[in-house]
């Protein structure tokens, strides 16, 4: 199994776009919800918002830093 915070430029949660169960498992394993894509500096929450993936937004918003 890959490390929860494996960095390939995307980050674990970002890399598994639209995979809610995978995101939950990665977060439970210690994945960093604030990890950013090195190309455009976006977080998984920003990708979820941009994609209108409301279930992912609801998962990530409460655990994302304000600001």
Secondary structure, DSSP 8 states (H G I E B T S, - for coil): ---TT--SSS-HHHHSTT-HHHHHHHHHTT--TT-B-TTT--BHHHHHHHTT-HHHHHHHHTTS---
